[in-house]
Amino acid sequence: MAVQSNSNQPISRRTQIIIAFGAVYLIWGSTYLAIRFTIETLPPFLSAGLRFLLAGLILYAFARYKKKESAPTIKHWQSAFIIGGFLLLGGNGCVVWAERIVPSGLAALFIAVTPLWMVLLEWCWHETKRPSMGVFIGIAIGFFGVWLLIKPGSIDLSGAMLLLFASLSWATGSVYSRKADLPQSSFLSTAMQMIGGGILLMVMGVVQGEITRFHVMNFSIKSITAWAYLIMVGSLLGYTAYLWLLKNVGVARASTYAFVNPIVAIFLGWLLAGEKLSAQTAIAGIFVLVAVIVITIYHKEPEKSKG
């Protein structure tokens, strides 16, 4: 993700990080509403799968033929499909499916618990040092917020469970990706993961019988426009920026998108889709966001292995 200025001077690393965070914070916050508009008339899994497959192929062609990157190995592709399965099929796919019955802003709040899962997975999976008391307090606050979100009458329970699974799946893929056997190029690695995840999402769409409901004449202009936005902006810019941040600033800092995205998503849902936020949901959201902030402050990034 090396960016250059008009004078052909490389932009500083700090500026690149700021740009990447801006993309992840703002773009991903807007994708929740774009997903809602897309699935109003487009089949959920097939549209999501085709979105990532097209974005992945575009990025793969750019990496291989413009950047002259070496061809990936079989092991690279295996890792890409595993990560794509966790991030896109389990993570994004469940969000897309859940947004049929859950408001986009509320979906973003559930996904905000992702950093809680990341900390626990890093501890158990990579055998890092035991999290500090501050981190455990943050986790407790976060799950109390989740409990408030899923109290009877607050949200459709099946939608809530899907979103919790989505956040866990996304966290699993994010943590796994840090030590997976992938190409050095973030462009090529990202493209392969989107291709793998896109294929898996489309397979799920076929299994769900969406192919029989794929009627182009029923697609609205709003849905098609939102879907195109998800490809060009959400996938090519947002997803690439996120994976670049994972490698360059670590899981804890990269996952801070989780307490900005809900604010953006809730605002856009209210402004453009008339979504309402109940007092209980607002209070629960505050607990979740406070938890993410506390974890970010107290969590120390695990040391990278040498060699």
Rosetta blueprint (number, residue, H / E / L):
1 M L
2 A L
3 V L
4 Q E
5 S L
6 N L
7 S L
8 N L
9 Q L
10 P E
11 I L
12 S L
13 R H
14 R H
15 T H
16 Q H
17 I H
18 I H
19 I H
20 A H
21 F H
22 G H
23 A H
24 V H
25 Y H
26 L H
27 I H
28 W H
29 G H
30 S H
31 T H
32 Y H
33 L H
34 A H
35 I H
36 R H
37 F H
38 T H
39 I L
40 E L
41 T L
42 L L
43 P L
44 P H
45 F H
46 L H
47 S H
48 A H
49 G H
50 L H
51 R H
52 F H
53 L H
54 L H
55 A H
56 G H
57 L H
58 I H
59 L H
60 Y H
61 A H
62 F H
63 A H
64 R H
65 Y H
66 K H
67 K L
68 K L
69 E L
70 S L
71 A L
72 P L
73 T L
74 I H
75 K H
76 H H
77 W H
78 Q H
79 S H
80 A H
81 F H
82 I H
83 I H
84 G H
85 G H
86 F H
87 L H
88 L H
89 L H
90 G H
91 G H
92 N H
93 G H
94 C H
95 V H
96 V H
97 W H
98 A H
99 E L
100 R L
101 I L
102 V L
103 P L
104 S H
105 G H
106 L H
107 A H
108 A H
109 L H
110 F H
111 I H
112 A L
113 V L
114 T H
115 P H
116 L H
117 W H
118 M H
119 V H
120 L H
121 L H
122 E H
123 W H
124 C H
125 W H
126 H L
127 E L
128 T L
129 K L
130 R L
131 P L
132 S L
133 M H
134 G H
135 V H
136 F H
137 I H
138 G H
139 I H
140 A H
141 I H
142 G H
143 F H
144 F H
145 G H
146 V H
147 W H
148 L H
149 L H
150 I L
151 K L
152 P L
153 G L
154 S L
155 I L
156 D L
157 L H
158 S H
159 G H
160 A H
161 M H
162 L H
163 L H
164 L H
165 F H
166 A H
167 S H
168 L H
169 S H
170 W H
171 A H
172 T H
173 G H
174 S H
175 V H
176 Y H
177 S H
178 R L
179 K L
180 A L
181 D L
182 L L
183 P L
184 Q L
185 S L
186 S H
187 F H
188 L H
189 S H
190 T H
191 A H
192 M H
193 Q H
194 M H
195 I H
196 G H
197 G H
198 G H
199 I H
200 L H
201 L H
202 M H
203 V H
204 M H
205 G H
206 V H
207 V H
208 Q L
209 G L
210 E H
211 I H
212 T H
213 R H
214 F L
215 H L
216 V H
217 M H
218 N H
219 F L
220 S L
221 I H
222 K H
223 S H
224 I H
225 T H
226 A H
227 W H
228 A H
229 Y H
230 L H
231 I H
232 M H
233 V H
234 G H
235 S H
236 L H
237 L H
238 G H
239 Y H
240 T H
241 A H
242 Y H
243 L H
244 W H
245 L H
246 L H
247 K H
248 N H
249 V H
250 G L
251 V H
252 A H
253 R H
254 A H
255 S H
256 T H
257 Y H
258 A H
259 F H
260 V L
261 N H
262 P H
263 I H
264 V H
265 A H
266 I H
267 F H
268 L H
269 G H
270 W H
271 L H
272 L H
273 A H
274 G L
275 E L
276 K L
277 L L
278 S L
279 A H
280 Q H
281 T H
282 A H
283 I H
284 A H
285 G H
286 I H
287 F H
288 V H
289 L H
290 V H
291 A H
292 V H
293 I H
294 V H
295 I H
296 T H
297 I H
298 Y H
299 H L
300 K L
301 E L
302 P L
303 E L
304 K L
305 S L
306 K L
307 G L
